[in-house]
Amino acid sequence: MNLSTRCKITKVLNYTSTGTSAVNTTAVDMAGWDGVLFLGCIHLFNATNTVNAASETTSGGTYADLLGTSINPTANNQAFWLEIYKPLEQFVRLEFVRSGATTTLGEVWALQYEGALSPADNLTDDTYIGELHISPIEGTA
């Protein structure tokens, strides 16, 4: 098995400069996928900040927090992950509460996996590039 053909890779948040307002990622459409793993980084944290998942039945609707999904950063440049498996609604996103002091967020990526849409074609998106190599031999890269 290779991961790049078994999941859809999407950047859902660009680097976000220092601020105190809430920030939401772009929602991922979970139709045809069983789970999503969000990966990101908090560059400059504050102890009162949280990250949580939220979902909605339509992409432009009012998102509701998902029970128990809140995580709190504890250090600058801390990487985080948050996984939602078999969400009950079609659209899922992350929400960052930047209360109190300022917080800087790094990029956030979503890896959607399993389900009817696997295998994924990650080579057709012009926002990033990549290659799959199976059993490459040693030599000049």
N, C-alpha and C positions, 0 to 999 in steps of 0.2 A: 504494500500500500504506500502511496505517496500523498502527502497532505495537500499540496497545491491543487490537485485535481479533485479533492474530496471536500473542499470548502470554498466559499466565496469570500474574497478578501476585499474589504471596503474601508477607505479612510472616512470616518464619520465626524471628525473634528480637526481643524487646523490648529496650529499653535495659537494660543489666546493670550494676549498681553495682560499685564497686571491690571486687576480691577476688583470690584466688590460686588458686581451684579451677577445674578445667576446665569449659567451657561448650559445650554442643552446641545447634545450631539444631534446630527441628522438621524432620523429614525431609519431602522432597517425593516424591510418588508419580509416577514417570516413565512409567507405563503410558500409552501413547498420545502421548507427547512424545519428541522427538528430543534436545533439549538443555535445559540450565538454566544461567542466568547468575545468580550470587549477587552482590549489591552490599551493601556495608556500610561502617562507619566504626569505627576504633579511636580512642577519645577520649584515653585515657591509656595509652601503650604502655610496654613494657619490651623490651629487645633480645633477651631469651631467649624471648619469646612467639612462637607460631606459629599459623597458621590452615591447615587442610587439609580436603580433602573425604574422605568415607568413604561406603561403600555397603553394602547388605544386601538379601537376597532377600525378607525380610518386615519389616514396619514395627517390630516389637518385638524383632527379633533382635539379634545381636552385630555391630556395624558394624566393617568393616575399612577401614583407611586406603587411599586410592587412590595408587598409585605416582607420585611426582614432583609431587604437588599442594600441597606445603607452601610457604607464603609467609610472610615475616617483615615485620612492620610496622617502619618506620624513623623515625616521627615522631608526635607527638601530633596528634590530629584528622586522621589520614591515612585517606582513603577507599581501599577496596580492591574488587577484583572477582576472581572465580574462576569459570571456566566449565567445565562438563563436557558434552561432546557424545557422544551415543550410549553412555551408561553400560552396563556389562555386567550390572548388577543393578537391580532395580526401584526401590529407595528410595535417595535420596542426601541427605546433610546435610553441614554444615560443623562442624568441631570446633576449638575454641579452647583451646590449652594456655597457661595463665596461670601459668607457673612462676616462682619467685623473687619478684620484686617485684609489686605489685598492678597490675591493668590494668582499665580501664573500657571497655566495649564499647557502641557505639551500636546502633541498629536494623539488622537485616539483612533484605534482600528477595530473593526468588527470582523470576526471570522464566523460565518454562518456554515453549519455543517449538518450532515446526514439529511435524509429525506428524499423527496422525489426529484429535486433539482441537482442532486449529485450524480455525475461528476460536474464540477464547475469549470468554466473557461475563464481563467484569470488573465489570459494573454491578450484579450481584445480591448481592455480598458486603457485609455491613453493617460490616465492620471498616475500610473506607475508601471514599471516594467519588471519582468522576471523571467526566469527560465527553469525548467525541470531537467535534471541530469540523473540518469539511472546508472549506477555502477561506473562512474567515470574513472578512467585510469590516471595515474600520475603523469604530469607533464605541464607544459606551459598553459596557464589559464587563458 
